[in-house]
Amino acid sequence: MKRLISYRNGKLMKSIDYGYLTGGLSLLPHTLADPKVNLCPYADGCQEKCLVHAGNGKFPNVYNGRKNNTLRYIADLDGFMSQVYSDLLFHERKAEKLGLKPAFRPNVFTDIRYEKRIIPETGKTIFESFPNIEFYDYTAFPQSIRPDRMFPNYKLVYSFKGSETERYKQYLRDGNNVAVVFANERTHWNRFRVVSGDNHDLVFLQPKGKVIGLTPKGIADTDLAGSIAQ
């Protein structure tokens, strides 16, 4: 069976220069695979700007492959998580052979709460089952539902969508990271320092309490304020 894990993502590949081999799960977001199942429940207003159609996603074979994997996740969660387990074992071995540290982004395009998903083989989450892998995600969920560092090896960055600025400022004061899309290079946002999020995707290496600045990608550059950072 073809592996679910993907390495063919330009931003993920940048991690090699920083000593990490990064893989990810590239499923279809929100309701693209099944109109009855929303895999991005807090992504209001960003669906039309999602990067799932950018890069390799514009090719029908890639898009259809992602759709098939997403439908499998919906129809057979246990089987899906078992393959994720197998893929992560492979990922750890591959990183070791290359002399790199393993990192993994479960949600390249989706916003699935993998902290609620259990691997049948271990009875635990992926984060507990693979303590040596650095996991990370961008999320549109509020901090009250998905707090950062639920597990010591799972880093979350909160995506600013152009509203509720005070809430995101409080996230930063609490030591969290917030991703914001900027049209031009910035050093500060609402008096918080901005660090580049385009050099690499390893958000767990970024200093705490800082804004992760991203440049607009795909069609997001036409509406910066409403862009979900990815």
matplotlib code that plots the C-alpha trace (Angstrom):
import matplotlib.pyplot as plt

x = [0.0, 1.3, 2.5, 0.4, 3.4, 4.6, 8.0, 7.3, 6.5, 8.8, 8.5, 8.9, 12.0, 13.7, 14.0, 16.9, 19.2, 18.4, 19.1, 15.6, 13.7, 10.1, 7.2, 3.5, 0.0, -1.6, -5.3, -8.0, -9.3, -12.7, -15.5, -13.7, -13.7, -17.1, -19.6, -20.8, -17.4, -15.5, -11.8, -11.2, -14.1, -12.7, -11.4, -14.2, -13.4, -10.2, -11.6, -11.2, -7.6, -6.4, -3.1, -4.3, -4.7, -1.2, 2.0, 1.6, -2.1, -3.0, -2.3, -5.3, -3.4, -2.1, -5.4, -7.2, -4.6, -5.2, -9.0, -8.7, -6.6, -9.1, -12.0, -10.2, -9.6, -13.3, -14.4, -11.8, -10.1, -8.5, -7.1, -5.9, -4.2, -2.6, -1.0, 0.1, 1.8, 3.6, 4.6, 6.0, 8.1, 9.5, 10.0, 12.1, 14.3, 14.7, 15.7, 18.2, 19.8, 20.2, 21.7, 18.7, 16.2, 12.6, 9.9, 6.3, 3.3, 0.1, -2.0, -0.4, -3.8, -6.3, -7.0, -7.7, -7.4, -4.9, -4.7, -8.1, -7.0, -5.6, -3.3, -4.8, -1.4, -0.3, -3.6, -1.9, -1.8, 0.9, 2.7, 2.9, 3.8, 6.7, 8.3, 11.5, 9.6, 9.0, 5.4, 3.9, 0.9, -0.7, -4.3, -7.3, -8.8, -8.9, -6.3, -9.0, -9.8, -6.3, -3.7, -0.1, 2.2, -0.6, 2.3, 6.0, 6.7, 3.7, 4.0, 1.0, 1.0, -2.2, -3.2, -4.4, -7.4, -7.7, -10.1, -10.1, -6.7, -6.8, -7.3, -4.2, -2.2, -3.0, -1.9, 1.5, 1.7, 1.0, 4.2, 2.4, 3.3, 0.9, 1.2, 0.4, 0.5, 2.2, 2.4, 5.9, 8.7, 7.9, 9.9, 6.9, 3.1, 1.2, 4.6, 5.4, 8.5, 8.1, 10.3, 10.4, 8.3, 9.4, 13.0, 11.8, 8.7, 10.2, 8.0, 9.2, 12.6, 11.1, 11.3, 8.3, 5.8, 6.8, 4.8, 5.7, 5.6, 4.6, 4.4, 1.2, 1.1, -1.3, -4.4, -4.0, -2.1, -5.4, -6.8, -4.1, -6.4, -8.4, -5.6, -5.0, -1.2, 0.1]
y = [0.0, 3.4, 5.5, 8.3, 10.3, 13.0, 14.6, 16.4, 19.8, 22.8, 24.2, 20.9, 20.2, 23.3, 21.6, 19.4, 22.5, 22.7, 19.1, 17.7, 15.4, 16.6, 14.6, 15.4, 14.2, 16.1, 15.4, 17.6, 20.4, 21.4, 19.7, 19.1, 15.3, 14.9, 17.7, 16.2, 16.1, 19.3, 18.7, 22.4, 23.4, 26.8, 27.9, 30.4, 32.6, 30.8, 28.0, 29.9, 30.8, 27.4, 26.3, 22.8, 23.8, 25.3, 23.6, 19.9, 20.2, 21.6, 18.2, 15.9, 12.8, 14.5, 16.0, 12.7, 10.9, 13.3, 12.9, 9.1, 9.3, 11.7, 9.5, 6.6, 8.6, 9.3, 5.8, 3.7, 5.7, 2.7, 1.4, 4.9, 5.4, 2.0, 3.1, 6.4, 4.3, 2.2, 5.4, 7.0, 4.0, 4.2, 8.0, 7.5, 4.9, 7.1, 10.1, 8.0, 6.7, 10.2, 11.5, 13.8, 14.4, 13.4, 16.0, 15.6, 17.9, 15.9, 18.7, 20.1, 21.4, 20.1, 21.0, 17.6, 17.1, 14.2, 14.5, 12.8, 10.0, 6.7, 4.3, 0.8, -0.9, 1.2, 2.5, 6.0, 9.1, 9.6, 12.0, 9.6, 6.7, 8.6, 10.7, 11.2, 12.9, 16.6, 17.2, 20.6, 22.2, 25.5, 25.7, 27.9, 26.4, 28.7, 28.1, 27.1, 24.0, 23.2, 24.5, 24.5, 21.7, 19.3, 16.9, 18.0, 17.1, 18.8, 22.5, 24.5, 27.9, 29.9, 31.3, 34.9, 35.4, 39.2, 39.6, 39.3, 40.9, 41.2, 37.5, 36.8, 39.4, 37.6, 34.3, 36.0, 37.4, 33.8, 32.7, 31.2, 31.8, 33.4, 33.2, 36.3, 36.9, 40.2, 41.8, 43.1, 42.2, 43.3, 43.5, 44.1, 43.5, 45.3, 45.7, 42.0, 41.0, 39.2, 36.4, 34.8, 31.7, 31.3, 30.3, 26.9, 25.2, 24.1, 26.3, 24.5, 26.1, 29.6, 31.7, 31.8, 34.6, 35.9, 36.4, 34.1, 36.2, 34.6, 36.0, 35.5, 32.4, 31.3, 33.4, 34.5, 37.5, 39.1, 39.2, 39.3, 40.1, 36.9, 34.5, 31.4, 31.0, 27.8]
z = [0.0, -0.9, 2.1, 3.4, 4.5, 2.0, 1.6, -1.7, -0.3, -0.9, 2.6, 4.4, 2.3, 3.6, 7.0, 5.7, 5.9, 9.6, 10.4, 10.2, 7.9, 7.8, 6.5, 6.6, 6.0, 3.0, 3.2, 1.7, 4.0, 5.2, 3.2, -0.1, 0.2, 1.9, 2.2, 5.5, 7.2, 7.9, 8.6, 9.3, 11.6, 12.6, 9.2, 8.5, 5.5, 4.4, 2.2, -1.1, -0.2, 1.0, -0.4, -1.1, -4.8, -5.0, -6.1, -6.8, -5.7, -9.1, -10.7, -10.9, -9.9, -6.7, -5.8, -6.4, -4.3, -1.4, -1.8, -1.7, 1.5, 3.0, 2.3, 3.8, 7.0, 7.1, 6.4, 8.2, 11.0, 12.7, 9.4, 8.6, 12.0, 11.7, 8.4, 10.0, 12.7, 10.0, 8.1, 11.2, 12.0, 8.4, 8.9, 12.0, 10.3, 7.2, 9.3, 11.2, 8.0, 6.7, 9.9, 10.5, 13.2, 12.5, 12.4, 11.3, 10.4, 10.8, 9.3, 6.1, 4.9, 7.5, 11.1, 12.6, 16.3, 16.3, 20.0, 20.0, 17.5, 18.8, 17.1, 17.5, 17.8, 20.8, 22.3, 22.4, 20.2, 17.6, 20.0, 22.8, 20.5, 18.9, 21.7, 19.5, 16.7, 16.8, 15.7, 14.8, 13.2, 12.4, 13.8, 13.6, 16.7, 19.8, 22.5, 24.9, 22.8, 21.4, 23.9, 22.7, 24.1, 25.0, 24.5, 25.0, 21.3, 19.7, 18.9, 17.8, 16.1, 16.0, 12.7, 12.7, 10.4, 10.5, 13.4, 17.2, 17.4, 21.1, 21.6, 19.5, 21.4, 24.6, 23.0, 22.4, 25.9, 27.2, 25.3, 22.3, 18.6, 16.2, 12.4, 10.4, 6.7, 5.6, 2.2, 3.0, 5.4, 8.9, 12.2, 14.5, 14.7, 17.5, 19.3, 19.1, 17.3, 14.0, 13.0, 9.5, 8.9, 5.3, 5.9, 7.2, 8.6, 11.9, 14.1, 17.3, 16.8, 16.9, 20.1, 22.2, 22.2, 18.8, 15.6, 12.8, 9.7, 6.4, 2.9, 0.9, -1.2, -3.9, -4.1, -0.5, -1.7, -2.8, 0.7, 3.4, 6.3, 5.9, 5.1, 7.1, 7.6, 6.2]

ax = plt.figure().add_subplot(projection="3d")
ax.plot(x, y, z, "-o")
ax.set_aspect("equal")
plt.show()
